[in-house]
Amino acid sequence: MTDILKSIARNHVFSTIIFLVVLMTGILAVTRMVKEDLPVMAHDMVEVSMEWPGADPVNIEEGILRKIEMATQGLEGIFDIRTIAQDSFGKALFTVAPGYDPQDVLERVKAQVDAISGFPENAKKPVIIQPLHSFAVMTLFISYDTDGDPGKGTGEKALKTSALAIRDDLVRLDTVSKVFIDGARQDEISVEISLADLQAYDLSIPDLARIVRSNSIEMSAGDIKGRDRSFTLRAMGKRATAEQIREIIAVTSPAGEQIPLASIAQVTDGFVQADAFVSINGRPGILINIHKTEKEDAVKISKAVRSYLAEKKAALLPGMEIGILFDASIATTDRIN
């Protein structure tokens, strides 16, 4: 070994070549290294999710989640099962028992779920994955000035429309693939009719729901509001516009006159009620969270997003503002430097 080192020391050309090879290797390693603050981590869990458009949480529980629980009951490698039922969507979370490979458990769960034949006809195919816990690389905000009246009075709708458009723009960037919206309320079209009008037209809430569904518009269950006993149906997920619902023929009079829904009920295009909301410096807002996959680079994501924001700010509606709340790549870059 000593002789080799002496030969290298005497041969300046050879030592220079070794130096250059080491230098180039280091440069290549730095430029190709994935730069991140926190890594993407896999949970010891298996997730089964399904969509059933128009179904309420009770139907999701009975028609989907209960069947998944029964099919996977007693399956080896499962510690416990938790289910979540929402409007039009259900999820079952399987915790993998210690000592078992999550991928093996996923295959067992998939085999059992794929064998279920009694799912509702309109339900979509189950999605079975091992969830990954990724951290936000950047958090953006978009807000609007309530006094500025953005979008000529559309307010919250204009804000949500802009946030969704920004999300779609970001995922089209070469370096970005995972963008999530937080703080935007779910769209809702409500059909409200009083008890007196129901009785006058010899209708019931189930009758109205059937009429609307016959026009290929999914409605969620109704509820009762106010002392005058007004009944409300909701169209979730914006599968139709309020104008389309208003034009639906609700009843036909004895004289043959067709009476649209707008003549007997109030149809409102709005949002579901929410207990929590986002406020940016006292202004209503929405958060846009940008996550990275295992192979994506946090620093490259930040550069691409900042470049996009520089152009986007000029195209926003009057009274709207967009900015960066959090950027993990700053700490990552500081550590590298």
Buried (B, 14 or more C-beta within 10 A) or exposed (E): EEEEEEEEEEEEEEBEEEEEEEEEEEEEEEEEEBBBBBEBEEBBBBBBBBBBBBBBBEBBBEBBBBBBBEBBEEBEBBEEBEBBBEBBBBBBBBBBEEEBEBEEBBBBBBEBBEEBEEBBEEBBEBEBEBBEEBBBBBBBBBBBBEEBBBBEEBBBBBBBBBBBEBBEBBEEBEBBBBBEBEBBBBBBBBBBBBEEBBEEBEBEBEBBBEBBEEEEBBBBBBEEEEEEEBBBBBBBBEBBBBEBBBEBEBBEEEEEEEEBBBBBBBBBBBBEEEEEEBEBEEBBBBBBBBBBEEEBBBBBBBEBBEEBBEEBEEEBBEBBBBEBBBBBBBEBBEEEE
